[in-house]
Amino acid sequence: MTECKAFLSMQTEALNQSLSLAVEEGVAPGVVAMAATPEGVIYEGAAGLTGLGSPSPMTPDTIFWVLSMTKAVTAVACMQLVEQGKLHVDQLAADFLPELAAPQVLEGFSPDGTPLLRPAKRPITVRHLLTHTSGYTYSLWSKTLARYEEVTGTPAVFSGQKAALGVPLEFDPGERWQYGMSIEWVGMLVEAVSGQGLEEYFRDNIFLPLGMHDTGFMISDEQRARTATAAQREADGSLTSAPYESPQQTDFSLAGTGLFSTPRNYMAFLQMLLNGGSFNGASILAPETVASMLSNQMGELDVAEMVSHYPSRSNNFDLFPDMPHKWGFSFDINTQPGPYGRSAGSAAWAGALNTHYWIDPVTKVAGALFTQVWPFYDERIMALFNGFEQTLYQGVQKN
């Protein structure tokens, strides 16, 4: 842990032991955890191997598929363009993406299974896309969209096939929150406004300034050799190998799910947000823009439980089942103090292979835990993550 800043030795030892014990008990083949304050990294720990039967130790430079942790990067790119005055969050998305000019809402199915569609009551705005209030959903957490894809032969958006973008909305824009493929459209918006491909835009405006040299959509052979192999939690609690790689040949950039990264790279991104848009001398966003991203951007609406349609890939998911929580650009925000230490007003999200993070703008600490295990929101991994957060805050508060 050569780059770690001074941290209470008791907490460091306890965190190291918790990671090692988790590997010994089969929680994951390997795990990495990191935490930082504005002063720098205060904890960096790794345990286990990069996959079942792998000879390679897990390290903070191991490559992980971060899936929905891609969304925060896409949101940052969009807000950079907002800062530059090239678009506004409340303007119509169709101003830049004509494909969104006449959205259709899926009302149900006829007796013979034909989808029943009607025009949406209002247009889709950039805000709707950034806050998952557009009406676009994911079949992974939507029985309705899963049925639509099945009866029409439409591929899931995770495939990267253009036909996946032709699905209807599940509700009228602005009506409610439901997690889905909205950020894929934000990625296309960034491309349309900037005139660059998304990977090129990310590289020039986010990754290179932050030193994130091991983050991207297109993985090299050298990076692939350092990638953790995913595992599947079976019904008996055991793990089996379940290799995963984000599609490398796609019709559109997987702006919601497609990135790989390393714990050190992604922590640099989180530190930038924690520091109000700056990191290591690079200014990515203005402090007021970051503050807006980490605040409620959905008004009176609340984030709702995500009910899984594919239990092998995800459990039901609600970060804060005992409190109302909101959505920013693009983070889940707890309105009350979290049960394991984070302050009210903290921002968080995760990736479906059980990579998890939070940013606490009050206590000024960010933390993240990286594994590669299906299904999402695995009970044993969440216990590890919650314990990591709790132990970390005990040290931060005493320090």
N, C-alpha and C positions, 0 to 999 in steps of 0.2 A: 504494500500500500504506500508506495513511495511518494505519491502526489497528495496524500491525505493531509489536511490541516489538523492542528491539535484538537483532540476531542477527548472527553473524559474516558480514561482507560477502562473503567468499570463497564461503561456502556459499550465500548468497542469490543471488549471481550465477550460480553453477553450477546451482542449481535453476531459475532463470529461463530459462537457456539450454537446459536439458533439456526444459522444457515447449515452448519455441518450436521446438526442433529436432523434437520429436515431431509437432507440427502440420505442419511443413514436409515431413516424411517420410510423412505420411498415417496416422499412428497413430490419430488422432482429428481430427474437424473443430475441436474445441476442448477445452480441459482446464483444470481448476482444482485446485490443491493447497493444503492448509493444514496447519499444525502449531501446537501449543500446549503450554505447560508450565503449572503452577499459577499462574505469574505473569502469564500471558496469551498471546496469539497471538505466535509467534516467526517464522512464515513465512506469507505469503499471496501466491500467484502465479496468474496466469491467462494463457492464450495461445489464439489462434485465434478462431473464430467460433462462434455458437450452433448452427450447422448447415451442411450443405453448401449453398453458394450464398447463405447468409444474409449480410446487410450488418451484422448486430449483433455486436459483440465479446463474447466470453465474459468474464464477470466473476464475482467472488465472490457477487454478488447474483442471478445467473442461476438460474432455477428448474430443478431436476432431478427426475425421477421416481426415487426412491431404492429402490423395490421392497423387497427383503428387509431393508434397513436400517430398515424400519418395525418389524421384530420387536423390536429393542432398546427402542423406545419403548413398545410394548405390554407388554413384560416389566417395565419401570419402573413402569407403571401398576399392574400386578398386584402388584408388591412394595410399592407404597404401601399397598395394601389389606391385605397381609400385615402390614405394620408397624402398621396400625391395629387388628389383631386381628379383621378381618372374614372372613378365611379363612386357611388354613394350607397350606403347600406339599405336605404329605403327606396331606391329606384327599381324599376322593373328589370328582372333578369333577362327578359326578352329583348331589351335594348341592345344586348350584346349576344344573346343566344336565341335566334329566331325559332329554334325548335321548341322553346318554352312559351311561345306566343298564344297557344290555344290549348292549355292543359285539359285533360279529361279526367273525371273522377269515376272510380269503379264503385258502383252502387250495389252490386251483387251479381248473381248468376241466374239465368233462366233455368227452367226445369231440365233442359237438355245440356246445361253446363255452359251455355254461351255467356260471356261476360256482358254485363249491362253497364253502359257508360253514359255519362252526361257531361256537358261543359262545366268547368269549375266556376264557382260563383265570383271569384276574384282572381286577379293575376298573381303570379309568384314574384316576390321581391327578393333582392339579395339577402335581406335579413331573414326571410323565411328559410332560405337555403342554409345560412350559417347557423340557425338555431333549431334545425330539424322540425320546423313547423310548416314545411312546404306541402306536406301530403305524401311525399315520397317515403317509402318504407323499405325494409329488407325482408326478404322471405325467411331468413333465419329466425326472425322474431315476429313474423306475421303469417298466420294461417291463411288469411285472405289472399295475400300476394303469392304465397306458395301455391295455392290452388290456381291462381291466374297463370302463373308460369307453367304449371303442369298441363292445363287444358289448352294453352296456346302454343306450347313448345318453346316458350321464351327462356333463354338462359339466364342464370342468376348474374347479377352485376359483378360479382367477384371473378367471373370468367374473363372479363375485359372485352367481351364480344359486343359489337355495336348494337345488336338486336336487344341487348339487355336494357338499353336506355329507353326503349319504346313502351315501357310499362306505364299504366295510368297512375294517378294519385289515389290514395286510399281515403282521403278526406280533403275538404276545401282548404286552401292555404290560409294559415293563421288560426285555424279552428282548434288545434290541439298540438301537443308534442308527441312525436313518435319517431324513434331512431330509424335512420335509413340512408339512402343513397344521395341525399342532398349535396354532400360535400364532393361527390364526383362531378356534379354540375358546377360547383365552385371552382374546381380545378380547370374545367373547360372555360369558365369565365376568366380566370387568370390568364389562360393562354390567349383568349380572344382580345383581352384588353392590352396585354403586354406584347403580343406578337411573338412570343417565345414558346417552345415546348415546355411542359411543366418541369421536367427534370433539369433542363437548361436554366429555367428561371430559378428553381430552388438552388441549384449549384451557385449561380452568380450572386444571388441576393440573400441567401440564408446560409448554405453549407460552407462555402469558402470563407465568408467573413467570420463565421463561428468556429472554423477549424474542424468541421464535421466531414472529414475526408473518407469516412467509412459509412456513409449514408447515401441511399439512392434507390432507384427503381430497378435499374439494370445491374445485375451482380456480376463481378468478374470471377474468373476461375480461382484466383488467389483468395478472394473474399469468400467464395463458396466453400473453400477448404477450411475456413475458420468459422463456419456457420454451425450453430447448435441444431441438432436433429430433434424434431418434435416427437412427443410421446402422447399416447392416448391412455387416459384413466379408464380402466375397465370396471365392470359392475362390482367385482370383488375388491376393488381398491388398488389392484396391481397396475403396473404400467407396461404398455407394449409400444414398440417403435411405430411411428406414424409420420414419416418424412413429409415435409411441406416446403414448397417454394412458391412464392407469388408468381403468377403468369408473367413470362418474360416477353412474349409476343402478344400485344394487345391492340385493340382498335382505338382505345382512348386511355389516357393516363389514369391509373387507379388511385385517384387523389384522396380516397377515403381509407384505403387498405393496403397499398402496394409497397410501402417503404421497408427496407432493411436498415438497421443501424446497430451501433454498439452501445452498451451502457454509458461509456465515457462520452460518446458523441451526443447521445440524447440528453445526458445530464447538462452538457453545454447549452443545449437548446432550452432546457428548463431553467438554468441559471440566468439566461438572457431574459426570460419572462420574469423571474423573481427579481431581477435587477432593473426592471422597468424598461426593458428593450435594449440593453447594452450588455456586452460581455467581452472581456479582454481587449478593450479599446475599440471594438466594433459596435456601432449603433445600428440596430436593425429596425426598431420602432421607437416612436416617441413615448415617454412615460404615460401620457394621457390616453394614448391608443391602447397600451397594455392594460391600463386600469379599466377601460371600457370592455376589453375582451374578458376580463376577470369579474365582470359584474352582470347582473340580470339583464338580459336583452330580449326576454320573452313576455314581459309585463305580468299580467295576472295568471298566465298559464303556469302549470307545474310540470316538471319531469315526471314521467310515469314508469311503472315497472315494465321491463322488457320481458315478455313471455316467450320462451323458446319453443320453436316448432321442430327443432332438430336437437334433441338432448345429447347426442354424441358430440355435438360441436359447441353447445352452450347450455348452461343451466339458466333458469329464470334469474333476472338480474335487476336489483334495485340497490344503488349505493347507500341510500339513506331511507330505509323503509319507514322509519319512525318520525320523519320530519318532511315538510315541504322542501323541495330543492328546485333550483332554477338552472337555466342554461345561458351561458355567455357566448363568446365567439372563439372557440367552440369547446366549452368545458362545462362539466356538471359542477354546480356551486351549492354547497351546503349553507342553509340559512341560519343554522344553529351550530354550536360547537360540536365537532365530531366525537364519537365515543372513545377514540384512541389518541386524542391529543390535538388534532388540527383545529384551527380557529374557525369560527363562523366566517363565511365569505371566502373560504379556500376553494380552489379550483382543482378538478381532478378528471381523469379518464383512464382508459386502459386499451389493451389490444387483446383480441380473442384468444391468442395463445398464452394468456395469463402473463402479460406485461402490464404493470400498474404504476401510476404515479399520482402525486398531488403537489400543488404549489400553495403555500400558506403566505399570503401577502401581509398578514398581521404579525405573526411570529417571525416571519422572514426565513422560512426553511422550505426546501423542496426535497422530496424523497421519491425513490423509484425502486421497483423490484422486477427482475427479469427472469422469466422461465420460458419454456416452449412446451406447454402441456395443454391438450384438449381434455375436457370441454372447458369453455370459458366460465369464469367465476367458480372454479373448483374450490370446494369447501376447505380442503387441507391447505391449498395455496393461500386462500384468503386469510386463514388463521395465521399463517406465517407472515403475511403482509401486515395484518393488523398488529401482531406482536412486534414487528419491526418498527412500525409507526409509534407504538406506545413506548417502547424502550428508547427510541430516538428522542422523543419529546421529554422523557425523564432527564436525559442528559442535557438537552438544549436548555431546559428551564433551570437546571442547577448551575449551568455554566453562565 
